[in-house]
């Protein structure tokens, strides 16, 4: 069993897509085991995206992800990481396959509707940044 953190990002929140995105993942058979709405502060954003610290887009990314409240979710399932990444599609919505969440709802490479963990190890780290153990119902 794997777990992935999923974020519904500000561009999707502003368009009322939280339920649709969570629903797509549930509809694909992934088990929702944690869910909350929060407004990320700079400290949490810099921690969550620490791997991108050296990138030119880092400051914009932190400003963007902290611009509105977001929805954070944890999904569990066999091969959950790969399955969720497939359902979401490529980071850049213009390169995402038809029928994926980012193709359908993403606007551009930054405003790409969702975030998901890229490995089981990072999933554990990312989930711990957002959820206490007793907030998960796996
Ligand atoms: P995410 O899956 O949340 O992981 C890192 C985020 O950085 C990514 O989605 C995009 O929102 C953003 N990102 C990645 N590459 C670029 C880029 N070239 N320019 C701007 N933002 C980017």
Backbone and ligand atoms as CSV (ligand in chain L), in Angstrom:
chain,resi,resn,atom,element,x,y,z
A,1,UNK,N,N,0.844,-1.205,0.000
A,1,UNK,CA,C,0.000,0.000,0.000
A,1,UNK,C,C,0.877,1.252,0.000
A,2,UNK,N,N,0.556,2.182,-0.857
A,2,UNK,CA,C,1.281,3.456,-0.882
A,2,UNK,C,C,0.322,4.580,-0.520
A,3,UNK,N,N,0.934,5.692,-0.075
A,3,UNK,CA,C,0.149,6.894,0.229
A,3,UNK,C,C,0.745,8.080,-0.520
A,4,UNK,N,N,-0.119,8.956,-0.982
A,4,UNK,CA,C,0.331,10.173,-1.662
A,4,UNK,C,C,-0.376,11.382,-1.081
A,5,UNK,N,N,0.402,12.449,-0.929
A,5,UNK,CA,C,-0.232,13.736,-0.634
A,5,UNK,C,C,-0.763,14.296,-1.951
A,6,UNK,N,N,-1.931,14.882,-1.909
A,6,UNK,CA,C,-2.487,15.591,-3.075
A,6,UNK,C,C,-2.886,16.991,-2.621
A,7,UNK,N,N,-2.486,17.997,-3.365
A,7,UNK,CA,C,-2.929,19.368,-3.097
A,7,UNK,C,C,-3.795,19.842,-4.251
A,8,UNK,N,N,-4.918,20.451,-3.924
A,8,UNK,CA,C,-5.704,21.176,-4.930
A,8,UNK,C,C,-5.210,22.617,-4.844
A,9,UNK,N,N,-4.534,23.061,-5.898
A,9,UNK,CA,C,-3.792,24.329,-5.850
A,9,UNK,C,C,-4.710,25.544,-6.049
A,10,UNK,N,N,-4.173,26.744,-5.746
A,10,UNK,CA,C,-5.003,27.961,-5.808
A,10,UNK,C,C,-5.772,28.149,-7.113
A,11,UNK,N,N,-5.177,27.860,-8.258
A,11,UNK,CA,C,-5.912,28.110,-9.514
A,11,UNK,C,C,-7.161,27.239,-9.603
A,12,UNK,N,N,-7.061,26.011,-9.093
A,12,UNK,CA,C,-8.222,25.105,-9.110
A,12,UNK,C,C,-9.220,25.494,-8.014
A,13,UNK,N,N,-8.714,25.919,-6.853
A,13,UNK,CA,C,-9.613,26.356,-5.778
A,13,UNK,C,C,-10.456,27.535,-6.238
A,14,UNK,N,N,-9.800,28.484,-6.928
A,14,UNK,CA,C,-10.514,29.699,-7.366
A,14,UNK,C,C,-11.627,29.373,-8.357
A,15,UNK,N,N,-11.493,28.239,-9.051
A,15,UNK,CA,C,-12.519,27.846,-10.024
A,15,UNK,C,C,-13.476,26.779,-9.471
A,16,UNK,N,N,-13.412,26.552,-8.169
A,16,UNK,CA,C,-14.374,25.651,-7.524
A,16,UNK,C,C,-14.194,24.191,-7.899
A,17,UNK,N,N,-12.921,23.765,-8.072
A,17,UNK,CA,C,-12.677,22.416,-8.588
A,17,UNK,C,C,-12.226,21.402,-7.532
A,18,UNK,N,N,-12.237,21.801,-6.248
A,18,UNK,CA,C,-11.730,20.875,-5.217
A,18,UNK,C,C,-12.506,19.558,-5.224
A,19,UNK,N,N,-13.828,19.666,-5.231
A,19,UNK,CA,C,-14.652,18.451,-5.173
A,19,UNK,C,C,-14.481,17.582,-6.409
A,20,UNK,N,N,-14.374,18.233,-7.561
A,20,UNK,CA,C,-14.223,17.488,-8.815
A,20,UNK,C,C,-12.904,16.702,-8.815
A,21,UNK,N,N,-11.838,17.354,-8.358
A,21,UNK,CA,C,-10.521,16.706,-8.387
A,21,UNK,C,C,-10.456,15.571,-7.361
A,22,UNK,N,N,-10.922,15.829,-6.145
A,22,UNK,CA,C,-10.946,14.755,-5.129
A,22,UNK,C,C,-11.847,13.618,-5.627
A,23,UNK,N,N,-12.963,13.975,-6.245
A,23,UNK,CA,C,-13.908,12.974,-6.751
A,23,UNK,C,C,-13.325,12.114,-7.858
A,24,UNK,N,N,-12.517,12.716,-8.716
A,24,UNK,CA,C,-11.894,11.920,-9.791
A,24,UNK,C,C,-10.975,10.844,-9.219
A,25,UNK,N,N,-10.221,11.229,-8.183
A,25,UNK,CA,C,-9.290,10.265,-7.586
A,25,UNK,C,C,-10.065,9.170,-6.843
A,26,UNK,N,N,-11.112,9.561,-6.131
A,26,UNK,CA,C,-11.949,8.559,-5.454
A,26,UNK,C,C,-12.618,7.650,-6.484
A,27,UNK,N,N,-13.085,8.253,-7.563
A,27,UNK,CA,C,-13.775,7.490,-8.608
A,27,UNK,C,C,-12.868,6.477,-9.284
A,28,UNK,N,N,-11.554,6.752,-9.237
A,28,UNK,CA,C,-10.589,5.826,-9.837
A,28,UNK,C,C,-10.203,4.717,-8.863
A,29,UNK,N,N,-10.816,4.703,-7.682
A,29,UNK,CA,C,-10.589,3.590,-6.749
A,29,UNK,C,C,-9.561,3.866,-5.676
A,30,UNK,N,N,-9.068,5.113,-5.618
A,30,UNK,CA,C,-8.109,5.442,-4.552
A,30,UNK,C,C,-8.871,5.802,-3.285
A,31,UNK,N,N,-8.328,5.387,-2.145
A,31,UNK,CA,C,-9.045,5.589,-0.887
A,31,UNK,C,C,-8.632,6.912,-0.244
A,32,UNK,N,N,-9.624,7.752,0.013
A,32,UNK,CA,C,-9.370,9.028,0.686
A,32,UNK,C,C,-9.237,8.763,2.177
A,33,UNK,N,N,-8.037,9.065,2.740
A,33,UNK,CA,C,-7.841,8.786,4.170
A,33,UNK,C,C,-7.530,10.045,4.985
A,34,UNK,N,N,-7.426,11.196,4.311
A,34,UNK,CA,C,-7.198,12.455,5.030
A,34,UNK,C,C,-7.615,13.615,4.149
A,35,UNK,N,N,-8.193,14.662,4.770
A,35,UNK,CA,C,-8.674,15.794,3.982
A,35,UNK,C,C,-8.749,17.035,4.860
A,36,UNK,N,N,-8.190,18.149,4.380
A,36,UNK,CA,C,-8.340,19.409,5.113
A,36,UNK,C,C,-8.180,20.595,4.174
A,37,UNK,N,N,-8.718,21.739,4.619
A,37,UNK,CA,C,-8.507,22.987,3.896
A,37,UNK,C,C,-7.596,23.844,4.765
A,38,UNK,N,N,-6.604,24.463,4.137
A,38,UNK,CA,C,-5.687,25.315,4.906
A,38,UNK,C,C,-5.102,26.386,4.004
A,39,UNK,N,N,-4.606,27.446,4.637
A,39,UNK,CA,C,-3.891,28.477,3.884
A,39,UNK,C,C,-2.408,28.302,4.223
A,40,UNK,N,N,-1.633,27.772,3.294
A,40,UNK,CA,C,-0.210,27.507,3.553
A,40,UNK,C,C,0.516,28.827,3.826
A,41,UNK,N,N,1.392,28.826,4.846
A,41,UNK,CA,C,2.227,30.011,5.044
A,41,UNK,C,C,3.560,29.789,4.323
A,42,UNK,N,N,4.374,30.859,4.302
A,42,UNK,CA,C,5.627,30.820,3.545
A,42,UNK,C,C,6.539,29.674,4.045
A,43,UNK,N,N,6.549,29.495,5.370
A,43,UNK,CA,C,7.418,28.477,5.961
A,43,UNK,C,C,7.048,27.073,5.461
A,44,UNK,N,N,5.751,26.771,5.491
A,44,UNK,CA,C,5.300,25.451,5.022
A,44,UNK,C,C,5.543,25.305,3.512
A,45,UNK,N,N,5.293,26.379,2.759
A,45,UNK,CA,C,5.489,26.323,1.303
A,45,UNK,C,C,6.965,26.069,0.967
A,46,UNK,N,N,7.850,26.746,1.669
A,46,UNK,CA,C,9.289,26.571,1.388
A,46,UNK,C,C,9.756,25.171,1.792
A,47,UNK,N,N,9.145,24.621,2.826
A,47,UNK,CA,C,9.472,23.256,3.254
A,47,UNK,C,C,8.934,22.247,2.228
A,48,UNK,N,N,7.684,22.421,1.846
A,48,UNK,CA,C,7.053,21.490,0.904
A,48,UNK,C,C,7.795,21.472,-0.435
A,49,UNK,N,N,8.227,22.643,-0.891
A,49,UNK,CA,C,8.885,22.741,-2.199
A,49,UNK,C,C,10.413,22.899,-2.073
A,50,UNK,N,N,10.999,22.460,-0.953
A,50,UNK,CA,C,12.439,22.639,-0.706
A,50,UNK,C,C,13.303,22.114,-1.854
A,51,UNK,N,N,12.861,21.038,-2.477
A,51,UNK,CA,C,13.636,20.425,-3.567
A,51,UNK,C,C,13.805,21.389,-4.759
A,52,UNK,N,N,12.924,22.378,-4.868
A,52,UNK,CA,C,12.962,23.339,-5.988
A,52,UNK,C,C,13.619,24.671,-5.607
A,53,UNK,N,N,14.262,24.697,-4.441
A,53,UNK,CA,C,14.802,25.959,-3.907
A,53,UNK,C,C,15.740,26.678,-4.870
A,54,UNK,N,N,16.518,25.917,-5.625
A,54,UNK,CA,C,17.508,26.549,-6.518
A,54,UNK,C,C,16.905,26.979,-7.865
A,55,UNK,N,N,15.665,26.631,-8.098
A,55,UNK,CA,C,15.054,26.914,-9.411
A,55,UNK,C,C,14.641,28.381,-9.530
A,56,UNK,N,N,14.682,28.874,-10.763
A,56,UNK,CA,C,14.322,30.273,-11.022
A,56,UNK,C,C,12.875,30.556,-10.637
A,57,UNK,N,N,12.008,29.531,-10.707
A,57,UNK,CA,C,10.587,29.753,-10.441
A,57,UNK,C,C,10.205,29.588,-8.964
A,58,UNK,N,N,11.211,29.343,-8.089
A,58,UNK,CA,C,10.907,29.021,-6.687
A,58,UNK,C,C,10.099,30.121,-5.978
A,59,UNK,N,N,10.530,31.366,-6.101
A,59,UNK,CA,C,9.837,32.448,-5.387
A,59,UNK,C,C,8.393,32.588,-5.891
A,60,UNK,N,N,8.241,32.547,-7.217
A,60,UNK,CA,C,6.891,32.623,-7.802
A,60,UNK,C,C,6.021,31.472,-7.320
A,61,UNK,N,N,6.633,30.277,-7.230
A,61,UNK,CA,C,5.900,29.080,-6.801
A,61,UNK,C,C,5.413,29.244,-5.359
A,62,UNK,N,N,6.291,29.742,-4.491
A,62,UNK,CA,C,5.914,29.955,-3.082
A,62,UNK,C,C,4.835,31.032,-2.986
A,63,UNK,N,N,5.000,32.130,-3.730
A,63,UNK,CA,C,3.978,33.198,-3.720
A,63,UNK,C,C,2.626,32.650,-4.185
A,64,UNK,N,N,2.678,31.840,-5.239
A,64,UNK,CA,C,1.450,31.285,-5.811
A,64,UNK,C,C,0.759,30.317,-4.848
A,65,UNK,N,N,1.508,29.360,-4.298
A,65,UNK,CA,C,0.882,28.312,-3.483
A,65,UNK,C,C,0.338,28.890,-2.163
A,66,UNK,N,N,0.868,30.062,-1.762
A,66,UNK,CA,C,0.376,30.706,-0.532
A,66,UNK,C,C,-0.671,31.792,-0.839
A,67,UNK,N,N,-1.111,31.895,-2.087
A,67,UNK,CA,C,-1.976,33.019,-2.480
A,67,UNK,C,C,-3.438,32.847,-2.052
A,68,UNK,N,N,-3.909,31.623,-1.904
A,68,UNK,CA,C,-5.291,31.368,-1.448
A,68,UNK,C,C,-5.280,30.103,-0.584
A,69,UNK,N,N,-6.362,29.863,0.145
A,69,UNK,CA,C,-6.474,28.565,0.824
A,69,UNK,C,C,-6.478,27.430,-0.216
A,70,UNK,N,N,-6.000,26.295,0.207
A,70,UNK,CA,C,-5.961,25.109,-0.660
A,70,UNK,C,C,-6.623,23.927,0.056
A,71,UNK,N,N,-6.829,22.842,-0.690
A,71,UNK,CA,C,-7.261,21.592,-0.077
A,71,UNK,C,C,-6.100,20.611,-0.134
A,72,UNK,N,N,-5.809,19.993,1.011
A,72,UNK,CA,C,-4.784,18.945,1.079
A,72,UNK,C,C,-5.488,17.625,1.365
A,73,UNK,N,N,-5.098,16.589,0.632
A,73,UNK,CA,C,-5.715,15.274,0.814
A,73,UNK,C,C,-4.626,14.203,0.837
A,74,UNK,N,N,-4.951,13.095,1.476
A,74,UNK,CA,C,-4.080,11.918,1.423
A,74,UNK,C,C,-4.882,10.769,0.837
A,75,UNK,N,N,-4.306,10.153,-0.197
A,75,UNK,CA,C,-4.929,8.989,-0.829
A,75,UNK,C,C,-4.047,7.768,-0.617
A,76,UNK,N,N,-4.704,6.634,-0.445
A,76,UNK,CA,C,-4.005,5.376,-0.205
A,76,UNK,C,C,-4.465,4.343,-1.228
A,77,UNK,N,N,-3.547,3.484,-1.631
A,77,UNK,CA,C,-3.906,2.384,-2.531
A,77,UNK,C,C,-2.671,1.675,-3.022
A,78,UNK,N,N,-2.902,0.539,-3.657
A,78,UNK,CA,C,-1.787,-0.166,-4.272
A,78,UNK,C,C,-1.262,0.676,-5.435
A,79,UNK,N,N,0.066,0.901,-5.484
A,79,UNK,CA,C,0.642,1.714,-6.561
A,79,UNK,C,C,0.042,3.114,-6.631
A,80,UNK,N,N,-0.363,3.631,-5.490
A,80,UNK,CA,C,-1.076,4.925,-5.472
A,80,UNK,C,C,-0.260,6.046,-6.130
A,81,UNK,N,N,1.034,6.056,-5.905
A,81,UNK,CA,C,1.858,7.164,-6.446
A,81,UNK,C,C,1.764,7.193,-7.975
A,82,UNK,N,N,2.049,6.073,-8.601
A,82,UNK,CA,C,2.034,6.021,-10.076
A,82,UNK,C,C,0.626,6.229,-10.616
A,83,UNK,N,N,-0.361,5.631,-9.953
A,83,UNK,CA,C,-1.746,5.767,-10.445
A,83,UNK,C,C,-2.209,7.228,-10.389
A,84,UNK,N,N,-1.875,7.903,-9.298
A,84,UNK,CA,C,-2.300,9.308,-9.162
A,84,UNK,C,C,-1.567,10.184,-10.177
A,85,UNK,N,N,-0.274,9.930,-10.353
A,85,UNK,CA,C,0.482,10.740,-11.320
A,85,UNK,C,C,-0.064,10.540,-12.732
A,86,UNK,N,N,-0.497,9.328,-13.035
A,86,UNK,CA,C,-1.086,9.060,-14.349
A,86,UNK,C,C,-2.429,9.792,-14.498
A,87,UNK,N,N,-3.230,9.738,-13.447
A,87,UNK,CA,C,-4.529,10.430,-13.505
A,87,UNK,C,C,-4.358,11.943,-13.611
A,88,UNK,N,N,-3.271,12.466,-13.050
A,88,UNK,CA,C,-3.035,13.917,-13.090
A,88,UNK,C,C,-2.440,14.358,-14.421
A,89,UNK,N,N,-1.586,13.547,-15.011
A,89,UNK,CA,C,-0.953,13.922,-16.268
A,89,UNK,C,C,0.317,14.735,-16.044
A,90,UNK,N,N,0.966,15.117,-17.134
A,90,UNK,CA,C,2.255,15.819,-17.071
A,90,UNK,C,C,2.132,17.137,-16.314
A,91,UNK,N,N,3.262,17.543,-15.692
A,91,UNK,CA,C,3.292,18.802,-14.926
A,91,UNK,C,C,2.779,19.972,-15.767
A,92,UNK,N,N,3.222,20.019,-17.024
A,92,UNK,CA,C,2.783,21.079,-17.934
A,92,UNK,C,C,1.466,20.637,-18.594
A,93,UNK,N,N,0.364,21.290,-18.272
A,93,UNK,CA,C,-0.940,20.847,-18.802
A,93,UNK,C,C,-0.970,20.728,-20.325
A,94,UNK,N,N,-0.178,21.540,-21.015
A,94,UNK,CA,C,-0.201,21.477,-22.486
A,94,UNK,C,C,0.427,20.181,-22.997
A,95,UNK,N,N,1.190,19.510,-22.115
A,95,UNK,CA,C,1.820,18.237,-22.503
A,95,UNK,C,C,1.108,17.039,-21.889
A,96,UNK,N,N,0.056,17.293,-21.127
A,96,UNK,CA,C,-0.645,16.201,-20.432
A,96,UNK,C,C,-1.562,15.452,-21.400
A,97,UNK,N,N,-1.709,14.148,-21.148
A,97,UNK,CA,C,-2.589,13.319,-21.995
A,97,UNK,C,C,-4.047,13.739,-21.847
A,98,UNK,N,N,-4.806,13.491,-22.903
A,98,UNK,CA,C,-6.252,13.769,-22.886
A,98,UNK,C,C,-6.901,12.997,-21.741
A,99,UNK,N,N,-7.846,13.640,-21.084
A,99,UNK,CA,C,-8.597,12.975,-20.025
A,99,UNK,C,C,-7.940,13.055,-18.664
A,100,UNK,N,N,-6.717,13.615,-18.594
A,100,UNK,CA,C,-6.073,13.750,-17.281
A,100,UNK,C,C,-6.571,15.029,-16.598
A,101,UNK,N,N,-6.358,15.070,-15.294
A,101,UNK,CA,C,-6.829,16.214,-14.497
A,101,UNK,C,C,-6.155,17.505,-14.968
A,102,UNK,N,N,-4.846,17.437,-15.192
A,102,UNK,CA,C,-4.158,18.682,-15.598
A,102,UNK,C,C,-4.530,19.102,-17.016
A,103,UNK,N,N,-4.771,18.136,-17.898
A,103,UNK,CA,C,-5.209,18.502,-19.249
A,103,UNK,C,C,-6.568,19.188,-19.184
A,104,UNK,N,N,-7.444,18.635,-18.356
A,104,UNK,CA,C,-8.810,19.151,-18.285
A,104,UNK,C,C,-8.903,20.465,-17.494
A,105,UNK,N,N,-8.058,20.618,-16.462
A,105,UNK,CA,C,-8.250,21.762,-15.566
A,105,UNK,C,C,-7.029,22.665,-15.410
A,106,UNK,N,N,-5.836,22.236,-15.775
A,106,UNK,CA,C,-4.633,23.050,-15.602
A,106,UNK,C,C,-4.613,24.209,-16.590
A,107,UNK,N,N,-3.962,25.297,-16.192
A,107,UNK,CA,C,-3.915,26.484,-17.051
A,107,UNK,C,C,-2.550,26.627,-17.714
A,108,UNK,N,N,-1.484,26.438,-16.924
A,108,UNK,CA,C,-0.111,26.484,-17.448
A,108,UNK,C,C,0.784,25.745,-16.464
A,109,UNK,N,N,2.106,25.753,-16.728
A,109,UNK,CA,C,2.993,24.882,-15.923
A,109,UNK,C,C,2.970,25.240,-14.434
A,110,UNK,N,N,2.777,26.505,-14.101
A,110,UNK,CA,C,2.679,26.858,-12.676
A,110,UNK,C,C,1.265,26.632,-12.141
A,111,UNK,N,N,0.300,27.112,-12.899
A,111,UNK,CA,C,-1.102,27.003,-12.455
A,111,UNK,C,C,-1.662,25.684,-12.991
A,112,UNK,N,N,-1.150,24.581,-12.432
A,112,UNK,CA,C,-1.457,23.267,-13.004
A,112,UNK,C,C,-2.409,22.425,-12.146
A,113,UNK,N,N,-3.223,23.115,-11.377
A,113,UNK,CA,C,-4.384,22.541,-10.671
A,113,UNK,C,C,-4.064,21.662,-9.466
A,114,UNK,N,N,-3.032,20.838,-9.562
A,114,UNK,CA,C,-2.801,19.867,-8.488
A,114,UNK,C,C,-1.315,19.608,-8.249
A,115,UNK,N,N,-1.039,19.076,-7.079
A,115,UNK,CA,C,0.283,18.525,-6.761
A,115,UNK,C,C,0.068,17.114,-6.239
A,116,UNK,N,N,0.975,16.218,-6.588
A,116,UNK,CA,C,0.964,14.875,-5.990
A,116,UNK,C,C,2.396,14.458,-5.697
A,117,UNK,N,N,2.566,13.598,-4.716
A,117,UNK,CA,C,3.900,13.116,-4.340
A,117,UNK,C,C,4.509,12.312,-5.482
A,118,UNK,N,N,5.851,12.406,-5.637
A,118,UNK,CA,C,6.488,11.728,-6.777
A,118,UNK,C,C,7.152,10.400,-6.413
A,119,UNK,N,N,7.137,10.034,-5.145
A,119,UNK,CA,C,7.673,8.720,-4.736
A,119,UNK,C,C,7.066,8.374,-3.375
A,120,UNK,N,N,7.052,7.092,-3.016
A,120,UNK,CA,C,6.520,6.718,-1.697
A,120,UNK,C,C,7.281,7.405,-0.562
A,121,UNK,N,N,8.601,7.545,-0.727
A,121,UNK,CA,C,9.422,8.180,0.315
A,121,UNK,C,C,9.028,9.645,0.479
A,122,UNK,N,N,8.940,10.368,-0.645
A,122,UNK,CA,C,8.535,11.775,-0.563
A,122,UNK,C,C,7.092,11.901,-0.086
A,123,UNK,N,N,6.272,10.909,-0.432
A,123,UNK,CA,C,4.890,10.912,0.038
A,123,UNK,C,C,4.849,10.959,1.559
A,124,UNK,N,N,5.662,10.113,2.204
A,124,UNK,CA,C,5.689,10.070,3.675
A,124,UNK,C,C,6.107,11.425,4.249
A,125,UNK,N,N,7.158,11.998,3.652
A,125,UNK,CA,C,7.662,13.295,4.141
A,125,UNK,C,C,6.603,14.383,3.939
A,126,UNK,N,N,6.025,14.423,2.740
A,126,UNK,CA,C,5.045,15.475,2.426
A,126,UNK,C,C,3.791,15.344,3.292
A,127,UNK,N,N,3.319,14.114,3.478
A,127,UNK,CA,C,2.120,13.897,4.293
A,127,UNK,C,C,2.366,14.402,5.718
A,128,UNK,N,N,3.558,14.111,6.251
A,128,UNK,CA,C,3.882,14.529,7.624
A,128,UNK,C,C,3.957,16.054,7.749
A,129,UNK,N,N,4.229,16.749,6.648
A,129,UNK,CA,C,4.238,18.220,6.675
A,129,UNK,C,C,2.835,18.798,6.846
A,130,UNK,N,N,1.813,18.022,6.457
A,130,UNK,CA,C,0.444,18.561,6.426
A,130,UNK,C,C,-0.506,17.891,7.426
A,131,UNK,N,N,-0.229,16.638,7.776
A,131,UNK,CA,C,-1.192,15.881,8.597
A,131,UNK,C,C,-0.517,15.258,9.807
A,132,UNK,N,N,-1.238,15.325,10.954
A,132,UNK,CA,C,-0.805,14.555,12.120
A,132,UNK,C,C,-1.291,13.124,11.916
A,133,UNK,N,N,-0.642,12.189,12.604
A,133,UNK,CA,C,-1.017,10.763,12.450
A,133,UNK,C,C,-2.508,10.540,12.735
A,134,UNK,N,N,-3.014,11.245,13.770
A,134,UNK,CA,C,-4.420,11.021,14.142
A,134,UNK,C,C,-5.414,11.749,13.243
A,135,UNK,N,N,-4.915,12.381,12.186
A,135,UNK,CA,C,-5.804,12.997,11.194
A,135,UNK,C,C,-5.964,12.096,9.953
A,136,UNK,N,N,-5.320,10.941,9.996
A,136,UNK,CA,C,-5.394,9.996,8.858
A,136,UNK,C,C,-6.217,8.786,9.270
A,137,UNK,N,N,-7.039,8.310,8.351
A,137,UNK,CA,C,-7.990,7.233,8.673
A,137,UNK,C,C,-7.795,6.037,7.753
A,138,UNK,N,N,-6.534,5.579,7.628
A,138,UNK,CA,C,-6.217,4.467,6.739
A,138,UNK,C,C,-6.497,3.124,7.388
L,1,LIG,P1,P,4.160,20.397,-8.605
L,1,LIG,O1,O,3.818,19.033,-9.040
L,1,LIG,O2,O,3.412,20.978,-7.448
L,1,LIG,O3,O,5.719,20.470,-8.275
L,1,LIG,C1,C,6.498,21.638,-8.426
L,1,LIG,C2,C,5.737,22.753,-9.047
L,1,LIG,O4,O,6.524,23.774,-9.594
L,1,LIG,C3,C,4.971,22.225,-10.257
L,1,LIG,O5,O,3.934,21.389,-9.843
L,1,LIG,C4,C,4.571,23.509,-10.931
L,1,LIG,O6,O,3.456,24.127,-10.316
L,1,LIG,C5,C,5.814,24.350,-10.669
L,1,LIG,N1,N,6.721,24.340,-11.827
L,1,LIG,C6,C,7.408,23.310,-12.337
L,1,LIG,N2,N,8.163,23.702,-13.388
L,1,LIG,C7,C,7.926,25.019,-13.538
L,1,LIG,C8,C,8.392,25.991,-14.444
L,1,LIG,N3,N,9.270,25.693,-15.406
L,1,LIG,N4,N,7.940,27.250,-14.302
L,1,LIG,C9,C,7.068,27.565,-13.309
L,1,LIG,N5,N,6.591,26.673,-12.411
L,1,LIG,C10,C,7.001,25.421,-12.521
